[in-house]
Amino acid sequence: MSRRALVTGITGQDGYYLAELLLNQGYTVFGMLRPEPRQNFRRIAPLEDRLTLEVADLRDGKSIRDLVERVAPDEIYNLAGNSFVPDSWQEPIEAGDVMGLGVVRLLESIRAVNPAIRLLQVGSSEMFGQVDIEPQNERTPYCPRTPYGAAKVFAANMVANYRRHFGLFACTAIAYTHESPLRNKRFVVRKVTDAAARIKLGLQDKLVLGNLDAARDWGFAGDYVRAMWMMLQRDAADDFVIATGEKHSVRRLVEQAFARVELDWRQYVEVDPHLFRPEDSTTLRGDITKAREELGWSPEVHFDDLVRMMVDADLERAAVDIA
């Protein structure tokens, strides 16, 4: 009998890659959708006939408990929530309710329905905020500087407390920024790769960016969901930093993207100081020693390969616009 997995946030970037991995592992996969009618199913369309989609709301405890009872999963992967961090300043109550209290509702549902269910909570490097310690590991103190990061810290602390107090198999993947061709264009890596493709094909004239020296620990979403799955296959639950251990600047990102389309980026990229952000000075870089030693996990897709992958996908999409 195949294992059953429930994935919240199934319509997002990570939802697609995780669902694909689980299906390839022989799981029966259930995806949770929000009750709101306006949702984008484009990402999961290639998998939709292999999934069962269910409606529930992390803001509603009864809704979540009913879903867990109905699906009877062996594993739950909580990927739900708006991952575009600046939005959390516009909707801080929503961020706290969905990404903070929503996790407690999941934990309570597991405890009430079947304490043997395993839970993977996706955390974030935003939990560390503007720390002075680099790289960060599982023992680095949290110091969130956004409502998004604060909600993720609350969730991670509750996961750890339910693990200790109730003995639940619940863990947090402290995932650093991860990208893919499925990423929204609001995020800088996809913004750059899309612009490089469109400029190459004559659909766009220039690209305006902020601080080119800002650096991030960027990885590939497909690698990160593999780590999440591996975390739930262990004998004991624990939290892990999931990252690459390397930082790359926006300047390197731009150089790699435009080199892929054989253009000199300096002719097309403009810097607007108004786009500089306070977090550009942060030193977020993950230490994946624990994940490497205890999970046997390490990222397989290098940053330069990730950028090329995304540029190639955007070239294909932009060519459709021309056609």
N, C-alpha and C positions, 0 to 999 in steps of 0.2 A: 504494500500500500504506500503510495507516494506521500511525502510530507506536504503539509499545507502551510503556506506563508501568506500573511496579510501585510500589504505594503501601503502605508499612507503616503500621500504625495506622489501617487503613481504617475500623474501626468507631467511631472517635472523631469529635468535632465537625469537626475540620479534614479528616478523611478523607472525610466526606460531601461537603463543599463542594468539595474538590479533585477527587474522583472525578466529581462533576457537571460541573465545569468541563472536565476532560479529555475526558469523553464528548461534551460539546457541541462540543469542538474536533476530534472525529473520532478520538480515540485508542481503541485497544484497551486496556482497563484491567484490571490484575490487582491484587487486594488480598491482602495477607499477613495471615493469622490466626495467633494463638498456638496452640500445641498443646493448651493447657488447654481442657477441654470447656465450662466455664461462661463464656460470653461473651455480651455484649449486642449483638444484631444490629438492634435497633430503629432506630437512626439510619440505617443504610444499606438498610433494607428497601425503600424506594421505588426504589432503584437496583439491587437485587440481581440482577434478571433481565438486567441489562446488563453485569454484571461477571463476572470469573472469580476465584473465591476459592481461595487456595492456603495450605497450612499450612507454617509454618517458624518457627524460633526464633532470635532475635538472640543468644541465649546459646550457640548451637551453630554453630560455623563451617562444618562440613560441611553442615548443614541450609541455611544461607544460600547457600553456593556452589551446592548442588544446585538451589535455587530459581532463582537467577540463570541457571544453565544451562538450566533447563526453560522459563523464561518468555522469555528472550532479550530483555530490555527495552532500549529506547533511552534511557529516563530512569527513575531511581529517586528517589522522594520518601520520605525517612525521617521519618515522623511518630510513630513508636512511642515508648511510654513513658508512665508515669503523670504527668500534668501537674499533679496536685494536690500542690504543693510540700511541704506539711507531712508528707506520707506518706513522703518520702524520709528523714526522720529515723527512721522506724520500720523502714525497709528500705534502709539505705544501701548494702549490698553489692549488692542487686538493682538499685538505681538506677545504680550504677557499672557493673555488668555489662551492663545493657540499653542505657542511654543513653550510656555511655562506650565500653566495649570492643565493644559491639554495632555501633557505627559503624565501628570498625576492621575488624571482620569483614566488614562490607559493602564497605569500601574494598579489602580483600584479595580479596574475591570478584570485584569489578569488575576488579582488576588481573590476576587469573588467568583470568577467563572472556573479558572483552572490555573493554580499556582505553578504548574509545570511548564506553562507557555514561556518561551524565551523572548526577551525584548531587546532590540538594538535601537538605541536612541542616538540620533546624529547630532553631535555637538559641533563646535566651530572654534577656529582660532580666535574669533572675536571674543571668546570667553577670557582670553589673556589680556586683551586691550592693549594699552600702551605700556608694556612692561620694559624693564631695563635688562632683563635676562634673555640672552640669545645663545643657543636655541632653547625653545621651551619643551619641557617633557611633562609626564603625567604628574610630577610633584611640583611643578611651577605654580605659584599662587595665582588664582584668578583675579583679574582687575578689569572688568568690562567697562567700556566707555560709551556704549550705545544701548538702547532698550533691547535690541536684538541680542547683543552679547549677554546682557543681564538676564534675559529670559532663558537663554541657553545655560547659563550658570545655575539658575534655580532648578532647571530640569535635571542637569547633571547631578546636583546635590541630592535631589529627591530620588533619582535612580540609585545612587550609592546608598542612601538611607534605607530604601526598600530592599536592596540587596542584603544589607547587614541585618536589618531588623526582622524582615519577614522571610529571608532566605530565597528571594526570587532570583532567577537567572536574568539579570538586567544589567546592561552595560552601555557605556557611552563611547562612541567613536568621535574623538576630537579631530574633526576633519578640517584640514586647511583648504584654502581656495582650490577648487578643481573645476576644470573646463572640459569642453568637448564641442563638436560641431552642433550639438543640440542646445548650446548655451544661448540665452537671450542676449540681444544686441545692446542691452543696457549695461552689460558687464564689459570691462575694458578690453579683455583679450578678444572677445567676439567682435566688439566694435572695431578693433584694429584689423582683424583678418577679413571682416566683411568689407571694410573700406578699401583695403589693398586690392581685393578682387574687383570691386566695382570701379575703382580708379583705373585698373588695368584694362577693363572692358569699356571704358569711356562713359560709365554711368554716374560718376562722381568726380568732382574736381579736386577736392582737398579733404584733409582730416584734421580736426582741431582737438588737441589734447591738453591735459594739464602738465603736471610735473613728470618729465621724462626720466628723472632719476629715482622716482618712487620705485620700490622693489617689493616683490611678493614671492611667497613660496607657492608656486602654481603646479598643480598636477593634473592627471587625466582622470576623469570621472569613472571610467571603466576600471581603472586600477583601484580606486577608492572603494567602490561597492564590493569588489572582490575581498578587500580587507574586512568590510562590514560582515559579509557572509562568514568569513573565517572566524570572526570573533564569536559567533553563535555556535560554532562547531566544537568549541573547547570543552573540557571537563568542568571548568570553573569560570564564572563570569568575572570580567575585569574591564577596566577602561584603557584605551590605547590612543596615543597620538598617531594620526594618519596624515602623512605629509611626504614631501620629497627630501627634505633636509637641505634644499638649495633655494637660494633667492635669485631672481632675475629682474632686471629693471624694465620699465616700460620702454626705454630706449632700445634694449636688446630685442624685446618683443617686436617693436616696429621694424628694426633692421631685418629680423628673420622673416617677417611677413612680407615685406616689400621685396626682399631678395628672392623669395619664392616666385614672385611674379615679374622678376627681372626689372625692377624699377628702383631709382635712387630716391629713398624715402624723404631726403632733405628737400626735394622739389615739391613735395605734396603735403607735408605735415607742418602745421602751425601750432605754436604753444600759446595758450591763453592763461595768464597768471590767475584769472578769476576762477579757473577750474582746479587750482591747487586745493588740497584738502588737508586738515590737521593730521589725519592718519597716515599721510605720506611719510611722516617721520618715524613710524613705528618699526619695530625690529622683529616682526613675526616670521619666525623660521622654526619648523618643527624638528624635534629630535626623535627619529624613528627607531632608535636602538631597541626599545622594548618590543615593538611590533616585529622587527626583524628577528630578534632572538626567540620570542615566545610564540609568535604566530607563524614565523617562517615567511613573512610577507615583505616585499619591497616593491616599489613602483617599477613597471616595465617600460613605460612610455616616457622618454626624455622630453624635456621642455621644447627643444628645437623640433623634435618629431611631432609633438602635439600642435605646435604652431603650423607646421606644414600640412598636417592632417586637416586643420580647421580652414586654412586658406584654400586648399583643394576643394573642400566641401562648399565653401562660399563661392568659388569660381563656378561650380556646377549650378548653384542656385541663381547666381547673377546671369549666367548664360540663358537660363529660362526666361528671365525678365526681358532679355534682348529678343528672344524668339517670340 
